[in-house]
Amino acid sequence: MCIDDNIFSDLHSSGQMTDLLYTEKDLVTSLKDYIRAEENKLEQVKRWADKLDSLTATATQDPEGFLGHPVNAFKLMKRLNTEWGDLESLVLSDTTDGFISNLTIQRQYFPTDEDQTGAAKALLRLQDTYRLDANTISTGNLPGVKHKSHMTVEDCYELGKIAYSEVDYYHTELWMAQALKQLDEGEKSTLDKVTVLDYLSYAIYQQGEIERALEYTKRLLELDPEHQRANGNLKYFEFQLEKQKKAAEGEAQKQKERGKRETDEKKKTKPKKKAGFSLIPERKKYEMLCRGEGIRMTPRRESRLFCRYYDNNRNPMYVLAPVKQQDEWDSPYIVRYLDIISDKEIERIKQLAKPRLRRATISNPITGVLETASYRISKSAWLTGYEDPMIERINQRIEDLTGLEMDTAEELQVANYGVGGQYEPHFDFGRKDEPDAFKELGTGNRIATWLFYMSDVSAGGATVFPDVGAAVWPKKGTAVFWYNLFASGEGDYSTRHAACPVLVGNKWVSNKWIHERGQEWRRPCGLTETDGWKN
């Protein structure tokens, strides 16, 4: 009994009771910290909800226009793949309102890391094709934009990181430099300059610019003198620069001894002749044409291009109401039909196609099997004439205007190119080294292509022919037509073409690939290999 009383007495001694008071005080302080943390959490959630409420209200008024801006498309991917996940982690402890359960259910429909990377690559592709600097994209100053959008430091950093993961140090440098610029200008961010400088200096080093890499490394160390990797890089970069300097001095000494040392100013070099358009690599020609930098026809060639009212040799459907036709290019002969498809028809085609849109495929040149390809980035669907009378009427319209049989043509293909969507240079017809290209169809080669433009495009999205320098720009309600084969049945290699990336907007097209079978009496065979190029 005395022992127990002593224990009780010890526990309630003045010193220990004081300790308990401070313990409780600490608990209260911890409780208040918890309350503040909860309030901060709720305030963050509220700010996020208010921001998204405003954004989605604006975006849903014109979804296609909003997503037509490449930055908006990228940021949507980033929000759903990354930021909503961060929000989920933030509120995970509170499931009373059913938010988490709903988010968990909806998460299966969210973009993946691969989707976010794809959106980032699309931005980088647009940057290269249209020669846009990082600041132009970041500030949203793109031609024809309806919904201007700025990129945050985190957005720029994310693009740089994705480029880094792809071992693309060129774009890593561009976007880390942009992130640093915005930080230097005072933009608030959870990222610090040290992290950005670490990536930036390494990306520059990987491109062989050691002196610049050293400058950024020194700047990093000014901010964080204990940065282990930067300290190691500093010594390595200084060593490499000294090594380069000694090598240069040694080479200069050798030249001096041989009496051949010359300064750059005294060197006589023949000025390089500017390469003609035909000698420029195809990729550069493609990008030039996409930017509207194609070759210009001579006045004499232009004088041979006409516009006319066209009834296809008095076709009964067009005798009283001929269509407007204009020449777009002379060789290969490309014509455009104006006001050839109505807004009502366009909307119906899109309505039928949207539920079926899938990643577009190409015909494997070896096997003939349809498969996806990295150089064709769009979604497509196929519509048959028996599904809707309007599709049948459109097929008949193409037959009446071209004079070609549609029974052996492929079904109407509808394609949607979002931001960055493209189809790199390709042929529509099967070449001689691809004998099985369309074997499964059993209708011969693709003799001609008919392409409807079902939307205007704010910027980008041209159909270009790199070999000849032609560019055809989308115009809603029009269609272009060209022959892929000469009348002899030989392929016309000048028809190699591409769909340029959509910079701003949303591009809808539908096309009809017309085949050889059934055209024997409609387009008689020529006597020479290139006979009938304009027939």
Stockholm file with secondary structure:
# STOCKHOLM 1.0

chainA/1-535         MCIDDNIFSDLHSSGQMTDLLYTEKDLVTSLKDYIRAEENKLEQVKRWADKLDSLTATATQDPEGFLGHPVNAFKLMKRLNTEWGDLESLVLSDTTDGFISNLTIQRQYFPTDEDQTGAAKALLRLQDTYRLDANTISTGNLPGVKHKSHMTVEDCYELGKIAYSEVDYYHTELWMAQALKQLDEGEKSTLDKVTVLDYLSYAIYQQGEIERALEYTKRLLELDPEHQRANGNLKYFEFQLEKQKKAAEGEAQKQKERGKRETDEKKKTKPKKKAGFSLIPERKKYEMLCRGEGIRMTPRRESRLFCRYYDNNRNPMYVLAPVKQQDEWDSPYIVRYLDIISDKEIERIKQLAKPRLRRATISNPITGVLETASYRISKSAWLTGYEDPMIERINQRIEDLTGLEMDTAEELQVANYGVGGQYEPHFDFGRKDEPDAFKELGTGNRIATWLFYMSDVSAGGATVFPDVGAAVWPKKGTAVFWYNLFASGEGDYSTRHAACPVLVGNKWVSNKWIHERGQEWRRPCGLTETDGWKN
#=GR chainA/1-535 SS CHHHHHHHHHHTCHHHHHHHHHHHHHHHHHHHHHHHHHHHHHHHHHHHHHHHHHHHHHHTTSHHHHHTSHHHHHHHHHIIIIIHHHHHHHHTTCCTTSHHHHHHHHGGGSCCHHHHHHHHHHHHHHHHHTTCCHHHHHTTCCTTCSSCCCCCHHHHHHHHHHHHHTTCHHHHHHHHHHHHHHHHTTCCCSSCHHHHHHHHHHHHHHTTCHHHHHHHHHHHHHHCTTCHHHHHHHHHHHHHHHHHHHHHHHHHHHHHHHTCCCCTTTCCCCCCCCCCGGGSCHHHHHHHHHTTCCCCCCHHHHTTCCEEEECTTTCTTTSSSCEEEEEEETTTTEEEEESCSCHHHHHHHHHHHGGGCEECCEECTTTCCEECCTTEECEEEEECTTTCHHHHHHHHHHHHHHCCCSTTSCCEEEEEECBTCEEEEECSSCCTTCTTTTTTTTSCSEEEEEEEECSCCSEECCEEETTTTEEECCCTTEEEEEESBCTTSCBCGGGCEEECCEEESCEEEEEEEEESTTCTTTSCCCSSTTTTTTC
#=GC SS_cons         CHHHHHHHHHHTCHHHHHHHHHHHHHHHHHHHHHHHHHHHHHHHHHHHHHHHHHHHHHHTTSHHHHHTSHHHHHHHHHIIIIIHHHHHHHHTTCCTTSHHHHHHHHGGGSCCHHHHHHHHHHHHHHHHHTTCCHHHHHTTCCTTCSSCCCCCHHHHHHHHHHHHHTTCHHHHHHHHHHHHHHHHTTCCCSSCHHHHHHHHHHHHHHTTCHHHHHHHHHHHHHHCTTCHHHHHHHHHHHHHHHHHHHHHHHHHHHHHHHTCCCCTTTCCCCCCCCCCGGGSCHHHHHHHHHTTCCCCCCHHHHTTCCEEEECTTTCTTTSSSCEEEEEEETTTTEEEEESCSCHHHHHHHHHHHGGGCEECCEECTTTCCEECCTTEECEEEEECTTTCHHHHHHHHHHHHHHCCCSTTSCCEEEEEECBTCEEEEECSSCCTTCTTTTTTTTSCSEEEEEEEECSCCSEECCEEETTTTEEECCCTTEEEEEESBCTTSCBCGGGCEEECCEEESCEEEEEEEEESTTCTTTSCCCSSTTTTTTC
//
